[in-house]
Amino acid sequence: MGVDVEDLFIRPFRDVVALGTAAAANAALGADGEPESSERMGKAAQSLVKEGERALKKLQPIWDAQVEKYGQAFRDAIMLQGRQFIANHHLVHPGSTAMLSNCHALSAIAIDPK
């Protein structure tokens, strides 16, 4: 089963939007207890949503254009780049198939021991 590289590349930004939206909703619900902190939390959450959406609006068209132009070769190049990044920065033990937990976009790229 192959890894969907587009999902690995774009998903973190979608997650920011989704989690920011949930945080904004939570801030609105928590306004009864501490209105000042709930207001700050709501503003911060709205900023996260706005920046996540802004990033998606810029990245998705670039991704789509490159995939249309280069096809599977582009996806393979991105996967290879991720593997090289992990290996060069010693983020997992060499030869390991372990996945990173702290770097969402690269975390699901399993390294094939060869």
C-alpha positions as CSV (number, residue, x, y, z in Angstrom):
1,M,0.0,0.0,0.0
2,G,1.5,3.3,-1.1
3,V,1.6,6.5,0.9
4,D,-0.5,9.4,-0.5
5,V,2.2,12.0,-0.7
6,E,-0.3,14.8,-1.4
7,D,-2.1,14.0,1.8
8,L,1.2,14.1,3.8
9,F,2.1,17.4,2.2
10,I,-1.3,19.2,2.4
11,R,-2.9,17.5,5.5
12,P,-1.0,19.5,8.1
13,F,-2.5,22.7,6.7
14,R,-6.0,21.2,6.6
15,D,-5.5,20.1,10.2
16,V,-4.6,23.6,11.3
17,V,-7.8,24.9,9.8
18,A,-9.9,22.1,11.4
19,L,-8.3,22.4,14.8
20,G,-8.4,26.2,14.7
21,T,-12.1,26.0,13.9
22,A,-12.7,23.6,16.8
23,A,-10.7,25.9,19.1
24,A,-12.7,28.9,18.0
25,A,-15.9,27.0,18.8
26,N,-14.6,26.0,22.2
27,A,-13.6,29.6,23.0
28,A,-17.1,30.7,22.1
29,L,-18.6,28.0,24.5
30,G,-16.2,28.9,27.3
31,A,-17.1,32.6,27.3
32,D,-19.2,32.2,30.5
33,G,-16.3,31.4,32.8
34,E,-13.5,33.8,31.8
35,P,-14.6,36.1,29.0
36,E,-11.2,37.8,28.6
37,S,-9.2,34.6,28.1
38,S,-12.0,33.1,25.9
39,E,-11.8,36.2,23.7
40,R,-8.0,35.9,23.4
41,M,-8.3,32.2,22.6
42,G,-11.0,32.9,20.0
43,K,-8.9,35.5,18.3
44,A,-5.8,33.2,18.3
45,A,-7.9,30.4,16.9
46,Q,-9.3,32.6,14.1
47,S,-5.8,33.7,13.2
48,L,-4.8,30.0,12.9
49,V,-7.7,29.3,10.7
50,K,-7.0,32.3,8.5
51,E,-3.3,31.4,8.1
52,G,-4.1,27.7,7.4
53,E,-6.6,28.7,4.7
54,R,-4.1,31.2,3.3
55,A,-1.4,28.5,3.1
56,L,-3.9,26.0,1.5
57,K,-4.9,28.6,-1.1
58,K,-1.3,29.0,-2.1
59,L,0.0,25.4,-1.8
60,Q,-2.9,23.4,-3.4
61,P,-2.7,25.1,-6.8
62,I,1.1,24.8,-6.9
63,W,0.8,21.1,-6.0
64,D,-1.9,20.5,-8.6
65,A,0.1,22.3,-11.3
66,Q,3.2,20.2,-10.6
67,V,1.3,17.0,-10.5
68,E,-0.4,17.8,-13.8
69,K,2.9,18.8,-15.4
70,Y,5.1,15.9,-14.0
71,G,2.7,13.3,-12.8
72,Q,3.9,10.4,-10.6
73,A,7.5,11.6,-11.0
74,F,6.7,14.7,-9.0
75,R,5.1,12.6,-6.2
76,D,8.1,10.2,-6.2
77,A,10.5,13.2,-6.0
78,I,8.7,14.6,-3.0
79,M,8.7,11.2,-1.3
80,L,12.4,10.8,-2.0
81,Q,13.1,14.3,-0.6
82,G,11.2,13.4,2.6
83,R,13.2,10.3,3.0
84,Q,16.5,12.1,2.4
85,F,15.5,14.8,4.9
86,I,14.8,12.2,7.6
87,A,18.1,10.3,6.9
88,N,20.2,13.5,6.7
89,H,18.8,14.9,10.0
90,H,19.0,11.5,11.8
91,L,15.3,11.8,12.7
92,V,15.0,8.0,12.9
93,H,17.6,5.2,13.4
94,P,19.1,4.1,10.1
95,G,17.3,1.1,8.6
96,S,14.4,1.6,10.9
97,T,10.8,1.7,9.7
98,A,9.8,3.8,12.6
99,M,7.7,6.9,11.9
100,L,8.2,10.4,13.3
101,S,5.6,11.6,15.6
102,N,6.6,15.3,15.9
103,C,6.8,16.2,12.2
104,H,3.3,15.6,10.8
105,A,4.1,16.0,7.1
106,L,7.0,13.6,7.2
107,S,5.8,11.3,10.0
108,A,3.9,8.9,7.9
109,I,6.8,8.4,5.4
110,A,8.1,5.0,6.4
111,I,11.7,4.5,5.5
112,D,12.2,1.3,3.4
113,P,15.3,-0.4,4.8
114,K,17.5,-1.3,1.8
